[in-house]
Amino acid sequence: MFSFFKKKFGSAPAPAPTAAPLPMPVPAAEPSTPAVFNELPVAVQSGPAPASAPIPAWPVAAEVPASPSPAPVITPEPAPAPAPIQMTIPAPVAVAEPAVAAAPPEPRRSWMDKLRQGLRKTGSSIAQVFTGTQIDDALYEELEEALLMADTGVKATEYLLADLKRRVKEVKATEPKAVRGLLVEALADLLRPLEKSLTVGQHSPTVMMVVGVNGAGKTTSIGKLTRHLAEADQKVLLAAADTFRAAAREQLAVWADRTQVQIISQEGGDPSAVTFDAVSAGRARGCDVVLADTAGRLPTQLHLMEELKKIKRVIGKAQEGAPHEVLLVVDGNTGQNALSQVKSFDDALGLTGLIVTKLDGTAKGGVLAAIARERAIPVYFIGVGEKLEDLQTFNAREFAQALLE
């Protein structure tokens, strides 16, 4: 819904065979085309690429004339500097090609199939509304009920219905099937403010604090995100600050072992002390990202929410300006309760992004529309399964199409 680039330089070519004692320009190292990566989960920002020095043209061996004459001078043309590459998870917008539309990459197409399957329970109840033969008040009443049952929320439902009626009037639609297509457009526009890439590289290290209630899939999401970052050549350090839940430290250690990253943990230690040590160690070891796993908290447990505020303050003492990301992991099955969690955690900590998990098989997928209407915090990732590839970036149009088509 993760700018950083790589440059490769080939070795300097060997000098040309000497045909005559002619003055020849010394060839410089010629930069090769940077590698392009199209399947990384986060955008990685780095500094601008330095301009490459002009590359002299390679001299061509020529027959030496009988009488001495100056060698021909070949004016070298400056080579363009390699452009920076934006590195993200598979781009949601297909790249246009001349004459032929580009097909979506296979991994993304597979992801769309999983997303449609996961949202089928939510979408099927809404799709039934458009099986009639005419557009009337009864259709809008049924659609309103279906949206509310999908936990879209009152505010988002009223907004979608008003926007949909406007679109129907503008295009003069006469069939319910056409109204369904217009609803896809209306929902995509409503969700678009949630579409944003998670960026690392602006700070060294980038410190991320991950929060959420127990059972939302917080630690598992951290493990998947760590794997994606590691595959993007990011040096990651984990902080096992969930010192209350049984086996939470061990669970995070398993993910650290799988992804071959370092972890800072203390058995029974203070969560704030663990995060302070992790951020300090991340700075000393030159890490790119420090991910802090915190204990699950219910927003109604005020004394425990105060503990999260303390952890955030301590992280700021370990590194000025940190944490740079405060991510909330919410369970998509909880519907309107997820919206309540977003509001409570945002009020307490100032959230910068969301990870919405367990959307597979839920009948409450409309909650993202409620979040977009009432608390538009970016949704960096959504999950529809337990596998690594089941956590992908959020794209508003993809979500709307999977839900309603």
C-alpha positions as CSV (number, residue, x, y, z in Angstrom):
1,M,0.0,0.0,0.0
2,F,9.1,0.5,2.0
3,S,14.3,5.9,-1.7
4,F,17.3,3.3,-1.7
5,F,19.2,2.1,-4.5
6,K,22.2,0.1,-5.4
7,K,25.1,0.8,-7.8
8,K,27.4,-1.7,-9.3
9,F,30.7,-0.8,-10.8
10,G,32.6,-3.1,-13.2
11,S,36.3,-3.4,-13.1
12,A,38.4,-1.1,-15.4
13,P,38.9,-2.7,-18.8
14,A,42.4,-3.7,-19.8
15,P,44.3,-1.3,-22.0
16,A,44.0,-1.9,-25.8
17,P,46.9,-3.6,-27.6
18,T,49.6,-1.1,-28.7
19,A,49.5,-0.7,-32.5
20,A,51.9,2.2,-32.4
21,P,53.2,4.7,-29.9
22,L,50.1,6.8,-30.1
23,P,48.9,8.9,-27.2
24,M,45.8,7.3,-25.9
25,P,43.3,8.5,-23.3
26,V,43.1,6.4,-20.1
27,P,39.7,4.7,-19.9
28,A,37.8,5.2,-16.7
29,A,35.6,2.7,-14.9
30,E,32.3,2.3,-16.6
31,P,29.2,2.1,-14.4
32,S,26.9,-0.7,-15.2
33,T,23.1,-0.5,-15.1
34,P,21.9,-0.6,-11.4
35,A,20.0,-3.6,-10.3
36,V,16.2,-3.2,-10.1
37,F,14.3,-4.8,-7.3
38,N,10.5,-5.0,-7.7
39,E,9.5,-7.0,-4.6
40,L,10.6,-5.2,-1.5
41,P,8.1,-4.3,1.2
42,V,9.3,-0.9,2.2
43,A,10.7,2.2,0.5
44,V,14.4,2.8,1.5
45,Q,15.6,6.3,1.3
46,S,19.2,7.3,0.8
47,G,21.1,10.3,-0.4
48,P,21.2,11.4,-4.0
49,A,23.5,9.5,-6.4
50,P,26.7,11.3,-7.3
51,A,27.2,12.2,-10.9
52,S,29.5,9.8,-12.8
53,A,32.6,11.2,-14.5
54,P,32.6,11.4,-18.3
55,I,33.6,8.1,-19.9
56,P,36.2,8.4,-22.7
57,A,35.3,6.4,-25.8
58,W,37.4,3.3,-26.3
59,P,40.1,3.9,-28.8
60,V,40.0,1.9,-32.0
61,A,43.3,0.4,-33.3
62,A,44.1,1.9,-36.7
63,E,46.7,1.4,-39.3
64,V,49.7,3.7,-38.8
65,P,50.2,6.0,-41.7
66,A,53.6,6.0,-43.5
67,S,54.3,9.6,-42.5
68,P,54.0,10.7,-38.9
69,S,50.8,12.5,-38.2
70,P,48.9,13.3,-35.1
71,A,46.5,10.6,-33.9
72,P,42.8,11.4,-34.4
73,V,41.2,12.9,-31.4
74,I,37.9,11.3,-30.4
75,T,35.8,13.5,-28.2
76,P,34.2,11.5,-25.4
77,E,30.5,12.0,-24.6
78,P,29.6,12.3,-20.9
79,A,27.7,9.3,-19.6
80,P,24.4,10.1,-17.7
81,A,24.4,9.6,-14.0
82,P,22.5,6.5,-12.9
83,A,19.1,7.4,-11.7
84,P,17.9,6.4,-8.1
85,I,15.6,3.4,-7.9
86,Q,12.4,3.4,-5.9
87,M,12.3,0.0,-4.0
88,T,8.8,-1.1,-2.8
89,I,6.7,-4.2,-2.6
90,P,5.3,-5.1,-6.0
91,A,3.9,-1.8,-7.4
92,P,0.1,-1.8,-7.2
93,V,-0.2,0.1,-10.6
94,A,0.8,-1.9,-13.7
95,V,3.6,-0.4,-15.7
96,A,2.3,0.6,-19.2
97,E,4.0,-0.8,-22.2
98,P,3.6,0.2,-25.8
99,A,0.6,-1.2,-27.5
100,V,0.2,-4.0,-24.9
101,A,-1.1,-3.6,-21.3
102,A,1.3,-5.1,-18.8
103,A,-0.1,-8.0,-16.8
104,P,0.2,-7.9,-13.0
105,P,3.3,-9.7,-11.7
106,E,2.6,-13.3,-10.8
107,P,3.2,-12.9,-7.0
108,R,0.8,-9.9,-6.9
109,R,-1.8,-11.7,-8.9
110,S,-1.6,-14.6,-6.5
111,W,-2.0,-12.1,-3.6
112,M,-5.1,-10.6,-5.2
113,D,-6.7,-14.1,-5.4
114,K,-6.0,-14.6,-1.7
115,L,-7.4,-11.2,-0.8
116,R,-10.6,-11.9,-2.7
117,Q,-11.0,-15.2,-1.0
118,G,-10.3,-13.7,2.4
119,L,-12.9,-10.9,1.9
120,R,-15.5,-13.2,0.3
121,K,-17.7,-13.3,3.4
122,T,-17.8,-9.5,3.6
123,G,-18.2,-9.0,-0.1
124,S,-20.9,-11.6,-0.8
125,S,-23.4,-9.9,1.5
126,I,-22.9,-6.6,-0.3
127,A,-22.9,-8.2,-3.8
128,Q,-26.4,-9.6,-3.3
129,V,-27.8,-6.1,-3.2
130,F,-27.0,-5.7,-6.9
131,T,-28.9,-8.8,-8.2
132,G,-32.1,-6.8,-8.8
133,T,-33.3,-5.2,-12.0
134,Q,-33.7,-1.6,-11.1
135,I,-32.2,1.3,-9.1
136,D,-34.6,2.5,-6.5
137,D,-34.8,3.4,-2.8
138,A,-35.1,-0.3,-1.9
139,L,-31.6,-0.9,-3.4
140,Y,-30.0,1.9,-1.4
141,E,-31.7,0.7,1.8
142,E,-30.4,-2.9,1.3
143,L,-27.0,-1.5,0.5
144,E,-27.0,0.6,3.7
145,E,-27.9,-2.5,5.7
146,A,-25.2,-4.6,4.1
147,L,-22.5,-1.9,4.7
148,L,-23.4,-1.6,8.3
149,M,-23.4,-5.4,8.7
150,A,-19.8,-5.3,7.3
151,D,-18.8,-2.9,10.1
152,T,-18.3,0.0,7.7
153,G,-19.7,2.2,10.4
154,V,-22.5,4.8,10.3
155,K,-20.3,7.8,9.2
156,A,-18.6,5.9,6.4
157,T,-21.8,4.3,5.3
158,E,-23.6,7.7,5.0
159,Y,-20.6,9.1,3.1
160,L,-20.5,6.2,0.7
161,L,-24.2,6.3,0.0
162,A,-24.2,10.0,-0.7
163,D,-21.1,9.7,-2.9
164,L,-22.6,6.8,-4.8
165,K,-25.9,8.6,-5.5
166,R,-24.0,11.5,-6.9
167,R,-22.0,9.2,-9.2
168,V,-25.1,7.4,-10.4
169,K,-26.7,10.7,-11.2
170,E,-23.6,12.0,-13.1
171,V,-23.2,8.9,-15.3
172,K,-27.0,8.3,-15.6
173,A,-26.6,4.7,-14.6
174,T,-29.7,2.5,-15.2
175,E,-28.6,-1.0,-14.1
176,P,-27.7,-2.2,-10.6
177,K,-24.5,-3.8,-12.0
178,A,-23.3,-0.4,-13.1
179,V,-24.0,0.9,-9.5
180,R,-21.8,-1.8,-8.2
181,G,-18.9,-0.6,-10.3
182,L,-19.4,2.9,-9.1
183,L,-19.4,1.7,-5.5
184,V,-15.9,0.2,-6.2
185,E,-14.7,3.7,-7.3
186,A,-16.3,5.4,-4.3
187,L,-14.8,3.0,-1.8
188,A,-11.3,3.2,-3.5
189,D,-11.4,7.0,-3.2
190,L,-12.5,6.8,0.5
191,L,-9.6,4.4,1.3
192,R,-6.9,6.2,-0.7
193,P,-5.8,8.4,2.2
194,L,-4.8,5.2,4.0
195,E,-2.4,4.2,1.2
196,K,1.2,5.0,2.1
197,S,4.5,3.2,2.0
198,L,6.6,2.5,5.1
199,T,9.9,4.3,4.7
200,V,13.3,3.5,6.3
201,G,16.6,5.2,5.8
202,Q,15.9,8.7,6.9
203,H,17.2,8.0,10.4
204,S,20.1,5.8,11.6
205,P,18.7,3.6,12.9
206,T,15.0,3.9,12.2
207,V,13.3,2.9,15.4
208,M,9.8,1.3,15.3
209,M,7.7,0.7,18.3
210,V,5.0,-1.9,17.7
211,V,1.9,-2.1,19.9
212,G,-1.5,-3.9,20.0
213,V,-3.7,-6.0,22.1
214,N,-3.0,-9.6,22.9
215,G,-4.0,-12.0,20.1
216,A,-3.9,-9.4,17.3
217,G,-0.8,-11.1,15.7
218,K,1.7,-8.5,16.8
219,T,4.7,-10.6,17.3
220,T,4.0,-12.6,14.1
221,S,3.7,-9.4,12.1
222,I,7.0,-8.2,13.5
223,G,8.6,-11.5,12.4
224,K,7.2,-11.1,8.8
225,L,8.2,-7.5,8.6
226,T,11.7,-8.4,9.8
227,R,12.0,-11.0,7.1
228,H,11.1,-8.5,4.4
229,L,13.5,-5.9,5.8
230,A,16.3,-8.5,6.0
231,E,15.7,-9.5,2.4
232,A,16.0,-5.8,1.5
233,D,19.6,-5.9,2.9
234,Q,18.5,-3.9,6.0
235,K,20.4,-4.7,9.2
236,V,17.7,-5.3,11.8
237,L,17.8,-5.5,15.6
238,L,14.8,-6.8,17.6
239,A,13.9,-5.7,21.1
240,A,11.9,-8.2,23.1
241,A,10.2,-5.7,25.3
242,D,7.1,-7.9,25.9
243,T,8.3,-9.2,29.2
244,F,4.9,-10.0,30.6
245,R,3.4,-12.6,28.3
246,A,4.6,-16.1,28.7
247,A,6.9,-17.3,25.9
248,A,6.7,-13.9,24.1
249,R,10.5,-13.5,24.3
250,E,11.0,-17.1,23.0
251,Q,8.6,-16.5,20.2
252,L,10.4,-13.4,19.0
253,A,13.7,-15.3,19.4
254,V,12.5,-17.9,17.0
255,W,11.8,-15.2,14.4
256,A,15.2,-13.7,15.0
257,D,16.8,-17.1,14.3
258,R,14.8,-17.7,11.2
259,T,15.7,-14.3,9.7
260,Q,19.2,-14.3,11.1
261,V,19.0,-11.0,12.9
262,Q,20.1,-9.9,16.3
263,I,17.8,-9.7,19.4
264,I,18.1,-7.9,22.7
265,S,16.1,-9.5,25.5
266,Q,16.1,-9.8,29.3
267,E,14.2,-12.5,31.2
268,G,11.8,-10.7,33.5
269,G,13.4,-7.3,32.7
270,D,11.8,-3.9,32.7
271,P,10.3,-3.2,29.2
272,S,11.7,0.3,29.1
273,A,15.2,-0.8,30.0
274,V,15.1,-3.5,27.3
275,T,14.1,-0.9,24.6
276,F,16.7,1.6,25.8
277,D,19.4,-1.1,25.6
278,A,18.2,-2.1,22.1
279,V,18.2,1.4,20.7
280,S,21.7,2.1,22.2
281,A,23.0,-1.2,20.8
282,G,21.4,-0.5,17.4
283,R,23.2,2.8,17.2
284,A,26.5,1.3,18.3
285,R,26.3,-1.6,15.8
286,G,25.3,0.5,12.8
287,C,21.8,-1.1,12.4
288,D,19.4,0.2,9.9
289,V,16.2,-0.7,11.8
290,V,15.3,-1.4,15.5
291,L,12.0,-3.1,16.0
292,A,10.6,-3.1,19.6
293,D,7.9,-5.7,20.4
294,T,5.9,-4.4,23.4
295,A,3.4,-6.3,25.6
296,G,-0.2,-6.5,24.6
297,R,-2.4,-3.8,26.1
298,L,-6.1,-3.2,26.3
299,P,-6.9,0.5,25.8
300,T,-9.2,0.3,28.8
301,Q,-6.3,-0.7,31.1
302,L,-5.1,2.8,31.8
303,H,-2.2,1.8,34.1
304,L,-0.8,-0.5,31.4
305,M,-1.2,2.2,28.7
306,E,0.9,4.4,30.9
307,E,3.6,1.8,30.7
308,L,3.6,2.2,26.9
309,K,3.9,5.9,27.2
310,K,6.9,5.4,29.4
311,I,8.5,3.1,26.8
312,K,8.1,5.7,24.2
313,R,9.7,8.4,26.4
314,V,12.6,6.1,27.2
315,I,13.2,5.4,23.5
316,G,13.3,9.2,22.9
317,K,16.1,9.4,25.5
318,A,18.1,6.7,23.8
319,Q,17.9,8.4,20.5
320,E,16.6,11.9,19.9
321,G,13.4,12.0,17.7
322,A,12.7,8.3,18.2
323,P,10.6,6.3,17.9
324,H,10.2,7.2,14.2
325,E,7.3,4.8,13.7
326,V,4.6,3.8,16.2
327,L,2.7,0.9,14.6
328,L,-0.6,-0.6,15.8
329,V,-1.4,-4.2,14.9
330,V,-5.2,-4.7,14.8
331,D,-7.3,-7.8,14.2
332,G,-9.6,-7.3,11.2
333,N,-12.1,-9.7,12.7
334,T,-12.9,-7.4,15.6
335,G,-14.8,-4.9,13.4
336,Q,-15.8,-1.7,15.2
337,N,-13.7,-2.7,18.2
338,A,-10.6,-2.3,15.9
339,L,-11.7,1.3,15.3
340,S,-12.0,1.9,19.0
341,Q,-8.4,0.5,19.5
342,V,-7.1,2.8,16.8
343,K,-8.6,5.8,18.5
344,S,-7.4,4.9,22.0
345,F,-3.8,4.0,21.0
346,D,-3.6,7.1,18.7
347,D,-4.7,9.4,21.5
348,A,-2.1,7.8,23.9
349,L,0.9,7.3,21.6
350,G,0.3,9.2,18.4
351,L,0.2,6.3,15.9
352,T,2.0,6.7,12.5
353,G,0.7,3.5,10.8
354,L,-1.4,0.4,11.1
355,I,-1.0,-3.3,10.3
356,V,-4.4,-5.0,9.8
357,T,-4.2,-8.8,10.2
358,K,-6.6,-11.8,9.9
359,L,-8.7,-10.4,7.1
360,D,-9.0,-13.9,5.7
361,G,-12.5,-15.2,6.4
362,T,-13.8,-12.1,8.1
363,A,-17.3,-10.7,7.5
364,K,-16.2,-7.3,8.9
365,G,-13.7,-6.1,6.3
366,G,-15.6,-2.9,6.0
367,V,-13.8,-1.6,9.1
368,L,-11.1,-0.1,7.0
369,A,-13.7,2.3,5.5
370,A,-14.7,3.3,9.1
371,I,-11.0,3.9,9.9
372,A,-10.6,6.0,6.8
373,R,-13.6,8.2,7.6
374,E,-13.0,8.7,11.3
375,R,-9.2,8.3,11.9
376,A,-7.3,8.2,8.6
377,I,-4.0,6.6,9.9
378,P,-2.0,5.0,7.1
379,V,-2.4,1.2,6.7
380,Y,1.1,0.0,5.8
381,F,0.3,-3.7,5.6
382,I,-2.7,-6.1,5.6
383,G,-2.6,-9.8,6.2
384,V,-4.7,-12.6,5.0
385,G,-2.9,-15.7,6.3
386,E,0.0,-17.1,8.3
387,K,2.6,-17.3,5.5
388,L,5.3,-14.7,5.0
389,E,3.9,-13.7,1.6
390,D,0.4,-13.2,3.2
391,L,1.5,-9.9,4.6
392,Q,1.5,-7.3,1.8
393,T,1.3,-3.6,1.3
394,F,-2.2,-2.0,1.3
395,N,-3.6,-0.7,-2.0
396,A,-6.9,1.1,-1.9
397,R,-8.1,0.0,-5.4
398,E,-7.0,-3.6,-4.9
399,F,-8.9,-3.8,-1.6
400,A,-12.1,-2.2,-3.1
401,Q,-12.0,-4.5,-6.1
402,A,-11.4,-7.6,-3.9
403,L,-14.2,-6.7,-1.6
404,L,-16.9,-5.8,-4.2
405,E,-16.0,-7.5,-7.5
